[in-house]
Amino acid sequence: MPSSDRPLVITLCTSRKRIAPKILASALPRGTQETVSAAWIRALRKASPEATARHLYAGRAFRDAARAADFLDGELAVASAGLGFVKASCRIPSYDLTISRGGIRRKIRGRFDARQWWRTVCSGPYGTDLERALKARPLVLACLSRAYLPFVVDALKKLSRERLRIFGAGLQSVLPPVLAECLLPYDDRLESLSPGTRADFAQRALLHYATTIYGGSQMTLEHDKAAVSNALEKVKPRPRGPKRPSAGDAAIRDIIRRLLPSIGKRRSVMLRHLRSVEGIACEQSRFNRLFTEVVK
């Protein structure tokens, strides 16, 4: 089946890679966005591809998105802050760049223009044109977050509502009305069907949709939204634990240093300890960055 006749699953890049990153945003000079983005593209052009995107990215969120694409006999693609829009079959280098707090924005003097950054990386050696990739697809299933929304919003707005399904948490208030209509109504009750973290909410919702709701690209958007609502009505929300307080970067670095003698360099174990024992909230990509800064 030609790729244009298959559903397209779009997921987000992850900070976890199966190969240690060799291209580091932390090594870029500080400057204007134009200067920083040009330096990043030069670094990408010098790099050698090491694995396909499908085999490079790691973590539950990416794994669930890949499983959903396989179940639907669809094509998987990645919205990457470092590479642009990348097909899962594309061979890419391992890199470390994030747009989350403390990421590439720290290198840029002045305002960060997310749309311009996206246009630049999509024109780099590994990106492809998102609008062209969406053309003629029977169905596009997009996992989104607030941080990545500016990258893809313009292209997604050009799709007809019947060809688009959006998955994500806390997006209703930030999506343009035409896209908000396409957001499937998953909420905290998903935890009873597929427990996980906030970071992998969109991909867990996507996998649930692919394996239990999807009835073919001929199904209407309203049918799918009603089916999701019916599935959620059958479960009760899991009780929430106490909300963890957040902490600044310096405080978390101090905790990492304190825990290293007892836990060692097992970052996943240390992150669980930080959340469950220290009672501190920390997003995984942020923790990975801080851990690397302390341990390097």
LOMAR-139711 format. One record per residue (C-alpha): residue number from 1; residue in one letter; y, x, z. Coordinates in nm, 2 decimals, decimal comma. Example, Ala and Ser with C-alpha at 12.3 -4.5 7.8 and 13.67 -1.06 7.14 Angstrom:
1:A:-0,45:1,23:0,78
2:S:-0,11:1,37:0,71
end
This chain:
1:M:0,00:0,00:0,00
2:P:0,34:0,14:-0,09
3:S:0,54:0,24:0,21
4:S:0,82:0,00:0,12
5:D:0,57:-0,29:0,15
6:R:0,48:-0,19:0,51
7:P:0,66:-0,28:0,83
8:L:0,89:0,00:0,95
9:V:0,88:0,09:1,32
10:I:1,18:0,28:1,45
11:T:1,16:0,46:1,78
12:L:1,39:0,71:1,96
13:C:1,34:1,08:1,99
14:T:1,22:1,22:2,33
15:S:1,31:1,53:2,53
16:R:0,94:1,61:2,57
17:K:0,79:1,81:2,29
18:R:0,44:1,95:2,25
19:I:0,58:2,28:2,13
20:A:0,84:2,46:2,34
21:P:1,19:2,41:2,18
22:K:1,33:2,72:2,00
23:I:1,66:2,55:1,88
24:L:1,87:2,48:2,19
25:A:2,19:2,28:2,21
26:S:2,28:2,48:2,52
27:A:2,31:2,79:2,30
28:L:2,59:2,64:2,09
29:P:2,95:2,74:2,13
30:R:3,20:2,50:2,28
31:G:3,46:2,36:2,03
32:T:3,56:2,06:1,83
33:Q:3,29:1,83:1,72
34:E:3,32:1,96:1,36
35:T:3,26:2,32:1,48
36:V:2,97:2,23:1,71
37:S:2,79:2,01:1,45
38:A:2,83:2,27:1,18
39:A:2,68:2,53:1,42
40:W:2,39:2,30:1,49
41:I:2,32:2,23:1,12
42:R:2,32:2,61:1,06
43:A:2,07:2,66:1,33
44:L:1,84:2,38:1,18
45:R:1,86:2,54:0,84
46:K:1,74:2,88:0,98
47:A:1,45:2,72:1,17
48:S:1,10:2,69:1,04
49:P:0,92:2,35:1,06
50:E:0,64:2,36:1,32
51:A:0,48:2,02:1,33
52:T:0,52:1,66:1,20
53:A:0,75:1,45:1,40
54:R:0,45:1,23:1,49
55:H:0,27:1,53:1,65
56:L:0,58:1,70:1,80
57:Y:0,73:1,43:2,02
58:A:0,54:1,35:2,35
59:G:0,56:1,10:2,63
60:R:0,46:0,74:2,68
61:A:0,75:0,58:2,49
62:F:0,67:0,77:2,17
63:R:0,30:0,72:2,21
64:D:0,34:0,34:2,25
65:A:0,56:0,32:1,94
66:A:0,30:0,52:1,74
67:R:0,03:0,29:1,86
68:A:0,23:-0,02:1,76
69:A:0,29:0,13:1,41
70:D:-0,08:0,20:1,37
71:F:-0,18:-0,15:1,49
72:L:0,06:-0,31:1,23
73:D:-0,04:-0,07:0,96
74:G:0,32:0,02:0,95
75:E:0,53:0,33:0,90
76:L:0,67:0,52:1,20
77:A:1,02:0,68:1,20
78:V:1,24:0,84:1,46
79:A:1,61:0,81:1,53
80:S:1,68:1,17:1,65
81:A:2,01:1,28:1,80
82:G:1,93:1,63:1,68
83:L:1,78:1,57:1,33
84:G:1,90:1,23:1,22
85:F:1,67:0,96:1,08
86:V:1,33:1,13:1,04
87:K:1,00:0,99:0,91
88:A:0,71:1,06:1,14
89:S:0,53:1,24:0,86
90:C:0,81:1,49:0,81
91:R:0,75:1,85:0,94
92:I:1,03:1,95:1,18
93:P:1,12:2,23:1,42
94:S:1,10:2,19:1,79
95:Y:1,45:2,15:1,94
96:D:1,64:2,05:2,25
97:L:1,94:1,83:2,21
98:T:2,04:1,52:2,39
99:I:2,34:1,29:2,38
100:S:2,28:1,17:2,74
101:R:2,49:1,29:3,03
102:G:2,52:1,66:3,03
103:G:2,39:1,70:2,68
104:I:2,57:1,78:2,35
105:R:2,89:1,60:2,47
106:R:2,95:1,89:2,71
107:K:2,99:2,13:2,42
108:I:3,25:1,92:2,24
109:R:3,62:1,94:2,33
110:G:3,79:1,61:2,29
111:R:3,63:1,27:2,20
112:F:3,27:1,25:2,09
113:D:3,23:1,04:1,77
114:A:2,87:0,92:1,77
115:R:2,88:0,78:1,42
116:Q:3,02:1,10:1,27
117:W:2,76:1,31:1,46
118:W:2,49:1,08:1,32
119:R:2,62:1,12:0,96
120:T:2,62:1,49:1,00
121:V:2,27:1,53:1,13
122:C:2,13:1,28:0,88
123:S:2,28:1,50:0,60
124:G:2,10:1,81:0,75
125:P:1,77:1,96:0,63
126:Y:1,54:1,70:0,80
127:G:1,73:1,37:0,80
128:T:1,70:1,10:0,55
129:D:1,92:0,80:0,45
130:L:1,85:0,52:0,70
131:E:1,98:0,24:0,47
132:R:1,76:0,35:0,19
133:A:1,46:0,36:0,42
134:L:1,53:0,00:0,53
135:K:1,56:-0,13:0,18
136:A:1,29:-0,38:0,07
137:R:1,10:-0,35:0,40
138:P:0,93:-0,68:0,49
139:L:1,00:-0,62:0,85
140:V:1,19:-0,36:1,06
141:L:1,10:-0,32:1,43
142:A:1,36:-0,12:1,61
143:C:1,35:0,02:1,96
144:L:1,71:0,08:2,07
145:S:1,91:0,20:2,37
146:R:2,28:0,18:2,44
147:A:2,32:0,55:2,37
148:Y:2,16:0,54:2,03
149:L:2,30:0,21:1,92
150:P:2,61:0,36:1,74
151:F:2,38:0,57:1,53
152:V:2,20:0,28:1,36
153:V:2,41:-0,03:1,41
154:D:2,59:-0,02:1,07
155:A:2,26:0,00:0,88
156:L:2,08:-0,26:1,08
157:K:2,37:-0,51:1,03
158:K:2,30:-0,51:0,66
159:L:1,94:-0,64:0,71
160:S:1,87:-1,02:0,70
161:R:1,80:-1,15:1,04
162:E:1,45:-1,26:0,94
163:R:1,35:-0,90:0,86
164:L:1,46:-0,75:1,19
165:R:1,32:-0,74:1,54
166:I:1,50:-0,55:1,81
167:F:1,35:-0,42:2,14
168:G:1,54:-0,28:2,44
169:A:1,67:-0,34:2,78
170:G:2,03:-0,43:2,87
171:L:2,14:-0,47:2,50
172:Q:2,24:-0,83:2,48
173:S:2,60:-0,76:2,59
174:V:2,65:-0,46:2,36
175:L:2,49:-0,57:2,04
176:P:2,71:-0,73:1,77
177:P:2,63:-1,10:1,75
178:V:2,44:-1,07:1,42
179:L:2,20:-0,81:1,59
180:A:2,19:-0,99:1,92
181:E:2,02:-1,28:1,75
182:C:1,73:-1,04:1,65
183:L:1,68:-0,91:2,01
184:L:1,34:-1,04:2,13
185:P:1,37:-1,19:2,48
186:Y:1,17:-0,94:2,68
187:D:1,28:-0,90:3,04
188:D:1,16:-0,77:3,38
189:R:0,85:-0,99:3,35
190:L:0,72:-0,73:3,10
191:E:0,63:-0,52:3,41
192:S:0,35:-0,77:3,49
193:L:0,21:-0,73:3,14
194:S:0,27:-0,36:3,09
195:P:0,41:-0,16:3,38
196:G:0,63:0,13:3,31
197:T:0,98:0,28:3,35
198:R:1,31:0,16:3,22
199:A:1,31:0,46:2,98
200:D:1,00:0,32:2,79
201:F:1,09:-0,05:2,82
202:A:1,16:-0,09:2,45
203:Q:0,84:0,07:2,33
204:R:0,63:-0,12:2,58
205:A:0,78:-0,44:2,46
206:L:0,72:-0,33:2,10
207:L:0,35:-0,26:2,17
208:H:0,31:-0,59:2,34
209:Y:0,47:-0,77:2,04
210:A:0,25:-0,58:1,80
211:T:-0,08:-0,64:1,97
212:T:-0,03:-1,00:2,10
213:I:0,26:-1,17:1,92
214:Y:0,29:-1,04:1,56
215:G:0,14:-1,29:1,31
216:G:0,26:-1,13:0,99
217:S:0,60:-1,06:0,83
218:Q:0,61:-1,42:0,71
219:M:0,66:-1,54:1,06
220:T:1,02:-1,65:1,13
221:L:1,24:-1,48:1,39
222:E:1,26:-1,81:1,59
223:H:0,88:-1,83:1,60
224:D:0,85:-1,48:1,73
225:K:1,12:-1,53:2,00
226:A:0,96:-1,85:2,11
227:A:0,62:-1,67:2,13
228:V:0,76:-1,40:2,34
229:S:0,92:-1,65:2,58
230:N:0,60:-1,84:2,61
231:A:0,41:-1,52:2,69
232:L:0,66:-1,43:2,96
233:E:0,65:-1,78:3,11
234:K:0,29:-1,73:3,21
235:V:0,37:-1,43:3,44
236:K:0,59:-1,38:3,75
237:P:0,83:-1,09:3,78
238:R:0,69:-0,80:3,99
239:P:0,87:-0,75:4,32
240:R:1,13:-0,48:4,30
241:G:1,14:-0,19:4,54
242:P:1,46:-0,08:4,70
243:K:1,71:0,06:4,45
244:R:1,72:0,44:4,46
245:P:2,06:0,60:4,50
246:S:2,17:0,85:4,23
247:A:2,28:1,21:4,29
248:G:2,49:1,46:4,11
249:D:2,36:1,75:3,90
250:A:2,43:2,01:4,17
251:A:2,25:1,81:4,44
252:I:1,94:1,77:4,22
253:R:1,94:2,14:4,13
254:D:1,94:2,22:4,50
255:I:1,64:1,98:4,56
256:I:1,45:2,15:4,27
257:R:1,51:2,49:4,42
258:R:1,39:2,37:4,76
259:L:1,07:2,21:4,62
260:L:0,97:2,50:4,39
261:P:0,78:2,70:4,66
262:S:0,57:2,39:4,75
263:I:0,53:2,21:4,42
264:G:0,57:2,50:4,17
265:K:0,68:2,45:3,81
266:R:0,50:2,11:3,77
267:R:0,80:1,91:3,66
268:S:0,63:1,57:3,63
269:V:0,50:1,61:3,99
270:M:0,84:1,71:4,11
271:L:1,01:1,42:3,93
272:R:0,77:1,18:4,10
273:H:0,84:1,34:4,43
274:L:1,22:1,32:4,37
275:R:1,19:0,95:4,31
276:S:0,92:0,84:4,56
277:V:0,98:1,08:4,85
278:E:1,34:1,19:4,82
279:G:1,43:0,83:4,70
280:I:1,67:0,96:4,43
281:A:1,71:0,80:4,09
282:C:1,71:1,05:3,80
283:E:1,64:0,97:3,43
284:Q:1,36:1,19:3,29
285:S:1,56:1,37:3,02
286:R:1,83:1,45:3,27
287:F:1,58:1,58:3,52
288:N:1,41:1,80:3,25
289:R:1,74:1,95:3,16
290:L:1,82:2,03:3,53
291:F:1,47:2,16:3,59
292:T:1,50:2,40:3,29
293:E:1,84:2,52:3,41
294:V:1,69:2,61:3,75
295:V:1,36:2,76:3,64
296:K:1,48:2,96:3,33
end
